[in-house]
Amino acid sequence: MTLTALALFAGIYIAAVASPGPAVLALTARVLARGKQGVVGFIAGCAIGDLVWFTLAAAGLAVIAQTMQGVFLVIKYAGVAYLLYLAYKLWTAPADPNAKAPKLSADTNGSMLLAGLALTLSNPKTMVFFLAILPTVVDLATLTTLGFIEIGLVIATCLPAVLMVYALVFDRARGALLGTFGMSRINKACAVGLAGAAGLVATR
């Protein structure tokens, strides 16, 4: 790919990742409630999910993906169920941020990677980008191996960078919000945010 074409894709992709959607909403809610715990895993899962969709589109498997609606439907509602589970855990979490609550598996990078992956694979916004918008920006029919690798590297670097900025910004804001609203209100507000992300995925 030419540098101009790659830069065009990078600009459009960054704008798509940064625009509000289920992944950004889920990440924001998670960071406000628990800080940066599990963020690396969640972002990695989102990046892997985007690379999966890109590979399907580049390999001309979009039609196959559309015919496997049953499989993606299962993934979709598994992601929705997991987000609702996290929302429930936040809603019922101790009000005291220093309380010694039991360690939840949902707090680990491994389980958050699965959450990010399930959310991205089932995210309508991601599907539309790679199956509908991407072909208008990149000529997939003439995409070379080198071009595939170049776009893959853009995805693998831009998405984590953009989402990590969100995570850092809201992690810094978390301290001020704790003093103003208290942990209980933040947990419940973030639970609503995660439930809202689940709703966005389920209704698309």
N, C-alpha and C positions, 0 to 999 in steps of 0.2 A: 504493500500500500504506500501511496505517497504520503509525505509528512502532512500535507494539507488535509487529505482525506482522513488521516488518523486523528488530527487535531479537531476536525469537525465532529467525528464520532465521539471523541473524548469530551468535548464541550456539551454535546447533546446528552451524553450518558451522565455526566456530572449533574446537569440540570435535572434529569429524571430521578437520580438517586437522592438529590437534596430536596426535591419537592415533597411536601407532606404526603404520607401514605401509611399503610399498616405497619411497615417495618420501622419507619421513623417514629411513629406513635408508640409502638411497643418498646422501642429502645429508650425513648424519652421517659416513659412511665417507669421502666425498669430502673434507670439510673437515678431518677428522683427518689425512688423508694429504697433502693439498696446500694446506691453508689455505683462504683465501677466493677463491682463483683460480677463475674460471668460475662462482662461486656466483650472481651476478646473472643470468647467462644461464640457468642451470638453473632458478632460481625463476621467471623470466619464462616459461619453457617450461611449467612446471607450471600457472601462472596461465592461460596461453592454453588449455591442455588443459581445464582446469575450465570456462572460458568456452565452449569448443566443446560440452562435454557439457551445460552449462546451456542453450545455445541449442537443441540438439537436443530436450531435454526440453520447453522452453517452446514450441517451434514444433510440438509434437505429432509429432516425427519419431522418437520412441522405437521405434515399430514398424519404421520403415524401418531404423533403426540395428541392430535385432535381426535383420532379414532380410539385412543386409550383413555377416554374420558372417565371410565370407571375407576382406573388406577389413580388418576389425578384427583378424582372426587374423594377417594379414601384419604389421600395425602392432605387434601384441602381441609377436610373435617377433623383429621388428626391434629393438624396445626391449630385449628379453631379450638378444639378441646383442650390442647395444652395451654393456649393463651388464657382460656377461661379458668383453668386450674391455677395458673400463676396469679390471676386476678383474685381468685378465692383466697389464696395464701396471703396475699397482700392485705385484703380486706380484714382477715382474721389475725393479722400479725400483731405482736405486742406493741402498745402505744409508746413504750419507752425504748428509744433507739439503742440504749445500752443494755437492754434486757437480754439475758442469756437464753435465747430461743434455740431449739434444736436445729442443727445444720440441715438444710433441705437439699436434696439432690438437685433441685432446680437452680441452686446457687453455683454449681460447678460449671467450668468451661465446657466440659463434655456434653452435659445435658442441655446447656444453653446453645451449643453448636447445633444440636438436633432441633431445638426450637427455632433457631434462625433459618435452618435449612428447610424445615417443614413450612414455615411461614413464607419463605421466598418461592418455593416450588408451587405453593397454592395461591400466591399473590396475583390477582388479576392485573394489577399495574405492571408487574414484571412480565407476565405473559404477553400483554399487549405490546410492550416495548420490543421484545425480542422476536415475536412472531409477526408483528404488523409494522412497527416503526423502523426497526433495524434494517429490513430489506430496502427501505426507501433511502437509507443513508449509505449502506454498504452493498455493493453488487456481490451477493453471496454466490452467484453462479460462476464468477471468475476469481473468487477468493483463493489465494494461494496458501500453502502451508505456513509460509512466513507471515502472511497477512493475518492468518488465524492466530498465530502465536502473539503477534503484536497486539491484536484486539484483546486477547486473553490477558495479556500483561496490563493493559489499560484497565480492564475490569478488576483485576486482582490488586491493583494499587489505588485506583480512584475510589472504589466503593469503601474500602476500609478507611481511607483518609477522610472522606466526607462524613461517614457515620461516627468516626472517632472524634471529629470536631463537635458533633452534636453531643456525644457522651461527655466530653470535657467541659463544654459550656454548661450543660445542665447539672453536672457534678459540682461545679463551682457555685451554681445558683442554689443547689440543694441546702448548703449551710445556712444561707439567708432565709430560705423558706422554712427550715426547721425552727428557727427562732421566732418566725412570725406566725406560722400556722400549727406547729407541733407535729410530731411523728404520726399520730393517729389520723389526722386529717390528710396528711400527705399520702399515707398508705391507702386510704380510701379513695382519694382522688386518682391515684395511680392505678388502683384496681379498676376504676371506671375507665381509665385510659386504655388499659389492656383489654378490657371487655369490649371497648369501642373498636379496637384494632381487630379483634375476633369477629365483631359484627360486620366490619368492612369486608373482610375476606369471605364470610359466609353468605353475604347477600349479593356478591358479584358473580 
